[in-house]
Amino acid sequence: MARLTLKNIYKRYEDGEKKLFGKRVENEFAVKDLSFSCTDNSFIGILGPSGCGKSTTLRMIAGLEKITDGQMFIDDVCINELLPKDRNIGLAFEDYALYPPLTVYDNLSFNLKAKGLPAPQIKEAIDRVAPLLKVDELLRMKPSALSGGQKQRVNIARAIVRQPGLLLLDEPLSHLDGKMRQTLRQEIKRMHREIQCTTIIVTHDQIEAMSMADTIIIMKDGRLQQMGTPLEVYDNPANEFVAGFIGEPPMNLLHSTIAKTQEGFFFTFAASDLRVQVPERYNRVVTDGMNLTLGVRPVDVLITEKHSSTPAPVSIYENFGDERRVSVRVGENHLNLTTTSEVFYKHGDIIHLEFNSDKTHLFSAETGVSIK
């Protein structure tokens, strides 16, 4: 096991300098002022859209990319200048990168042989790890005879057979189909509990991060947006980006202007008659005419029999079997909701909505930061 700490990490690629119209232009930082730490035996998910810097961060931890600025520690040792082989790290890439001429056993033993370990010790290590990833029956086979899921199991087994203090997984499930992804998610989670190794997985798939990781790090444009447990980032997003990125379907984010009436404060929306009363807990932070963004998850928009709210016509209805998704137009935007009710709606049907006021979120119109 290992403790990992990143302090003010920056990364700019040295070959990024270009000339544009005769002027020298430097690349933006791929990673900017990134700081976080994880404890022994934790499972961290680094989550974000393509190009956000998550894989670059993983490669810097592994020693495959040089850090431009900042410090990185494993336990109390600064690893900025340590070679990858000296970091006691296991790494499984998105691509399986298995040696085609070798059997699964030889693929697993390759790095151990390179370290000069005796054959009995290598066999003991493989016999311990192979059942964890369910590759013990594949040891005599070659990669060409394996399915995608089996190859990825072997890939991960090869990373952990060397007993690393830190296991790094770079989008390990991206090439697999939906059913196999679900199966291997469960296998990786179980494996993590059994080997008790600090694990970091990089993914753009929030389901993978939310289901496997104990702590999630969300990145955008090279910067840390929020770090917390899956429940914390879902229930208390730090900004609009996190709110819209976490959750399926994503949170509704509606630009609103506060209107004060004799009945209290109301959210109003441009080009729409829809009005929603502001929960009392926000009365101290809102003012008449204030512009902000209202966030509410589809599960917290309820269809009600009460006719006290402004009616809304159904724009889109989708039936997914276990749930139904309904969308109503609010000005230029759509307000999406999910329901388990088996009532069928068609385009133009009038429904009445009620928000779960305890689950609404406010964000600054200027900065996108959460307003508490």
C-alpha positions in Angstrom: 0.0 0.0 0.0 1.1 3.6 -0.5 0.0 7.2 0.2 0.1 9.5 -2.8 0.3 13.2 -2.6 0.3 15.8 -5.4 1.3 19.4 -4.6 0.7 22.2 -7.1 1.4 20.0 -10.1 1.7 21.7 -13.6 2.3 20.0 -16.9 3.2 21.7 -20.2 4.5 19.7 -23.1 7.9 21.0 -24.2 7.3 20.5 -27.9 4.1 22.5 -27.8 5.7 25.8 -28.8 4.5 26.9 -32.2 4.7 29.9 -34.5 1.4 31.5 -35.4 1.5 34.3 -37.9 5.2 34.7 -37.1 4.7 35.0 -33.4 5.8 32.5 -30.8 2.9 30.8 -29.0 3.2 28.4 -26.1 0.8 25.6 -25.4 -1.6 25.9 -22.5 -0.8 23.8 -19.5 -2.3 20.3 -19.8 -2.5 20.2 -16.0 -2.7 23.3 -13.8 -2.0 23.6 -10.1 -3.3 20.2 -9.3 -3.2 19.1 -5.6 -4.7 16.1 -3.9 -3.8 13.2 -1.7 -5.0 9.7 -1.2 -4.5 7.4 1.8 -3.3 3.8 2.0 -5.7 1.3 0.4 -8.0 4.0 -1.1 -9.7 3.6 -4.5 -9.5 6.9 -6.4 -11.4 7.7 -9.6 -10.1 10.6 -11.8 -13.0 11.6 -13.9 -13.5 14.2 -16.6 -14.2 14.7 -20.3 -11.6 14.0 -23.0 -8.7 16.4 -22.9 -9.1 17.4 -19.3 -5.7 16.2 -18.2 -6.6 13.0 -16.3 -4.5 10.6 -18.4 -1.6 13.1 -18.3 -1.9 13.1 -14.5 -1.8 9.3 -14.4 1.3 9.2 -16.7 3.1 11.8 -14.4 2.3 9.6 -11.4 3.7 6.6 -13.3 6.8 8.5 -14.3 6.0 8.3 -18.1 5.7 12.1 -18.3 8.0 14.7 -16.7 6.4 17.1 -14.3 6.8 20.8 -15.4 6.4 22.2 -11.8 5.2 21.0 -8.4 6.0 18.0 -6.2 4.7 14.5 -6.1 5.2 12.1 -3.2 4.6 8.4 -2.6 4.5 8.0 1.2 7.2 10.6 2.3 9.5 10.2 -0.8 9.5 12.8 -3.5 9.2 10.9 -6.8 9.7 13.7 -9.3 13.0 12.3 -10.5 12.5 8.6 -9.8 12.5 6.3 -12.8 9.2 4.4 -13.4 10.8 1.1 -12.3 11.7 2.5 -8.9 8.2 3.8 -8.0 6.7 0.4 -7.1 3.8 1.0 -9.4 1.6 -1.3 -11.5 0.1 0.2 -14.6 -2.7 -1.2 -16.9 -3.3 0.8 -20.0 -6.5 1.1 -22.1 -4.9 -1.1 -24.8 -4.0 -4.6 -23.5 -0.5 -4.6 -24.9 0.0 -8.3 -24.4 2.9 -10.2 -26.1 1.2 -12.3 -28.8 3.8 -15.1 -29.0 3.7 -15.7 -25.2 1.2 -17.6 -23.2 -0.8 -15.9 -20.5 1.5 -17.4 -17.9 4.5 -16.0 -19.7 2.9 -12.6 -20.1 2.3 -12.5 -16.4 5.8 -13.7 -15.5 7.6 -11.4 -18.0 8.4 -8.5 -15.6 9.1 -10.9 -12.7 11.7 -12.7 -14.8 13.2 -9.4 -15.8 13.7 -8.6 -12.1 15.6 -11.9 -11.7 13.1 -13.6 -9.4 13.4 -17.4 -9.2 10.8 -19.6 -11.0 9.2 -20.9 -7.7 8.6 -17.4 -6.5 7.2 -16.4 -9.9 4.8 -19.3 -9.8 3.7 -18.5 -6.3 2.9 -14.9 -7.3 1.0 -16.0 -10.4 -0.9 -18.6 -8.5 -2.0 -16.0 -6.0 -3.1 -13.4 -8.5 -4.6 -15.4 -11.3 -7.7 -16.6 -9.4 -8.4 -13.0 -8.3 -8.9 -11.9 -11.9 -10.3 -15.3 -13.0 -7.5 -16.0 -15.5 -6.2 -19.2 -13.8 -7.8 -21.3 -16.5 -6.3 -19.2 -19.2 -2.6 -19.6 -18.3 -1.7 -21.9 -21.2 -3.5 -19.9 -23.8 -2.1 -17.2 -26.1 -3.7 -13.7 -26.4 -5.1 -14.5 -29.9 -7.4 -17.0 -28.3 -8.8 -14.7 -25.7 -11.9 -12.4 -25.7 -11.6 -8.7 -25.0 -12.7 -9.1 -21.4 -10.2 -11.9 -20.9 -7.4 -9.9 -22.3 -8.2 -7.0 -20.0 -8.2 -9.4 -17.0 -4.8 -10.6 -18.0 -3.6 -7.0 -18.5 -4.7 -6.0 -15.0 -3.3 -9.3 -13.5 0.1 -8.5 -15.0 0.0 -5.1 -13.3 -0.7 -6.5 -9.9 1.4 -9.7 -10.0 4.5 -7.6 -9.1 2.7 -6.5 -5.8 2.8 -2.8 -6.4 2.2 -0.2 -3.7 0.1 1.8 -6.2 -2.0 0.4 -9.0 -2.9 2.7 -11.9 -5.7 1.8 -14.4 -6.0 4.0 -17.5 -9.5 3.6 -19.0 -9.3 -0.2 -18.6 -12.9 -0.9 -19.7 -13.3 1.5 -22.7 -12.9 -1.3 -25.3 -15.5 -3.6 -23.8 -19.2 -4.0 -24.4 -21.8 -3.0 -21.9 -22.3 -6.3 -20.2 -18.6 -7.1 -19.9 -17.9 -3.6 -18.6 -20.5 -4.2 -15.8 -18.9 -7.6 -15.0 -15.4 -6.3 -14.9 -16.3 -3.3 -12.8 -17.5 -5.7 -10.1 -14.3 -7.9 -10.5 -12.0 -4.8 -10.2 -13.8 -3.7 -7.0 -13.6 -7.2 -5.5 -9.9 -7.4 -6.5 -9.2 -4.1 -4.9 -10.6 -5.3 -1.6 -8.6 -8.5 -1.7 -5.2 -7.2 -2.7 -5.5 -4.1 -0.5 -3.5 -1.9 -2.9 -4.0 1.9 -3.3 -5.7 2.1 -6.7 -6.3 5.0 -9.1 -8.6 4.6 -12.1 -8.8 7.2 -14.9 -12.1 7.2 -16.8 -14.5 9.5 -18.7 -17.4 7.2 -17.7 -19.1 8.5 -14.5 -20.8 5.1 -13.9 -17.3 3.5 -13.7 -16.1 6.1 -11.3 -19.2 6.3 -9.1 -19.5 2.5 -8.8 -15.9 1.6 -8.1 -14.1 4.5 -6.5 -14.3 5.5 -2.8 -13.3 9.1 -3.7 -13.8 10.9 -7.0 -11.6 13.6 -8.5 -13.3 15.6 -11.2 -11.2 17.6 -13.6 -11.8 20.1 -16.4 -9.3 21.9 -18.5 -6.4 20.6 -16.4 -7.8 21.9 -13.1 -9.4 20.1 -10.2 -13.1 20.9 -9.9 -14.1 18.9 -6.9 -12.9 15.9 -4.8 -15.2 13.9 -2.6 -17.1 10.7 -2.2 -19.5 9.7 -5.0 -22.4 10.8 -2.8 -20.8 14.2 -2.0 -20.2 15.2 -5.6 -23.7 14.0 -6.6 -25.6 15.7 -3.8 -23.4 18.8 -3.4 -21.7 19.7 -6.7 -19.2 22.5 -6.3 -20.0 24.2 -9.5 -22.2 24.1 -12.7 -19.7 21.8 -14.5 -19.7 19.1 -11.8 -23.5 19.4 -11.5 -24.0 18.9 -15.3 -21.3 16.2 -15.6 -22.3 13.9 -12.7 -25.6 12.1 -13.0 -27.5 10.3 -15.8 -29.6 11.9 -17.1 -27.6 15.1 -16.1 -28.9 17.8 -13.8 -31.2 20.4 -15.3 -29.4 23.8 -15.4 -31.8 26.6 -16.1 -30.8 30.3 -16.3 -33.3 32.2 -14.1 -34.1 35.6 -12.8 -35.4 36.1 -9.3 -38.8 37.9 -9.0 -40.1 39.1 -5.7 -43.9 39.1 -5.1 -46.2 39.3 -2.1 -46.0 35.5 -1.9 -42.2 35.5 -1.8 -39.4 34.9 -4.2 -39.9 33.0 -7.5 -37.6 31.6 -10.1 -38.6 33.0 -13.5 -37.4 32.0 -16.9 -37.0 34.0 -20.1 -39.7 33.3 -22.8 -41.6 31.1 -20.4 -44.6 31.4 -18.1 -43.2 28.8 -15.7 -42.6 30.1 -12.2 -41.1 28.1 -9.3 -41.1 29.3 -5.7 -37.7 29.8 -4.2 -37.2 27.5 -1.2 -37.1 29.4 2.1 -33.5 28.4 2.8 -32.4 30.6 -0.1 -34.3 33.7 0.9 -31.1 35.2 2.6 -29.0 34.9 -0.6 -31.4 35.9 -3.4 -32.6 39.4 -4.3 -35.2 40.7 -6.6 -33.9 40.8 -10.2 -30.9 38.6 -9.4 -29.6 36.4 -12.3 -28.5 32.9 -11.4 -28.6 29.2 -12.6 -31.1 26.9 -11.0 -30.0 23.2 -10.8 -32.4 20.3 -10.2 -32.0 16.7 -11.0 -34.6 15.0 -13.2 -35.5 12.6 -10.3 -36.4 15.7 -8.2 -38.9 17.2 -10.6 -42.2 15.6 -9.7 -45.4 15.4 -11.7 -48.2 16.4 -9.3 -52.0 16.5 -9.3 -51.9 19.9 -7.7 -52.9 22.6 -10.2 -51.5 25.5 -8.1 -48.3 25.6 -10.3 -48.0 26.8 -13.8 -49.0 24.0 -16.3 -46.3 22.8 -18.7 -46.9 21.0 -22.0 -45.0 17.8 -22.7 -42.4 18.1 -25.4 -40.7 14.7 -25.4 -41.7 11.4 -23.8 -39.4 8.4 -23.6 -40.2 4.9 -22.2 -37.1 3.0 -20.9 -39.1 0.2 -19.3 -38.0 0.7 -15.7 -38.4 4.4 -15.9 -39.9 7.1 -18.1 -38.3 10.4 -19.1 -40.5 13.4 -19.8 -39.2 16.7 -21.1 -41.0 20.0 -21.1 -39.8 23.2 -22.8 -38.9 26.1 -20.6 -38.2 29.0 -22.9 -35.2 28.0 -25.0 -34.3 25.1 -22.7 -35.8 21.7 -21.9 -36.6 20.7 -18.3 -36.1 16.9 -18.0 -37.7 14.6 -15.4 -37.7 10.9 -14.7 -40.7 9.0 -13.3 -41.6 5.3 -12.6 -45.3 6.1 -13.2 -46.7 4.0 -16.0 -48.8 6.9 -17.3 -48.2 7.5 -21.0 -47.8 11.1 -22.2 -47.9 12.4 -25.8 -46.6 15.6 -27.2 -48.6 18.6 -26.0 -50.2 16.9 -22.9 -50.4 19.4 -20.0 -48.7 18.3 -16.8 -48.2 20.1 -13.5 -44.7 20.1 -11.9 -43.4 20.3 -8.4 -39.7 20.5 -7.4 -38.2 18.8 -4.4 -37.1 22.0 -2.8 -34.5 20.3 -0.6 -32.7 19.0 -3.7 -32.4 22.2 -5.6 -29.1 24.0 -6.2 -28.2 27.5 -7.1 -25.1 28.6 -9.1 -23.6 32.0 -9.7 -24.5 33.3 -13.2 -21.0 34.9 -13.5 -18.7 32.2 -12.0 -20.8 29.0 -12.0 -19.8 28.4 -8.4 -22.4 26.9 -6.0 -24.4 29.4 -4.0 -25.1 28.0 -0.5 
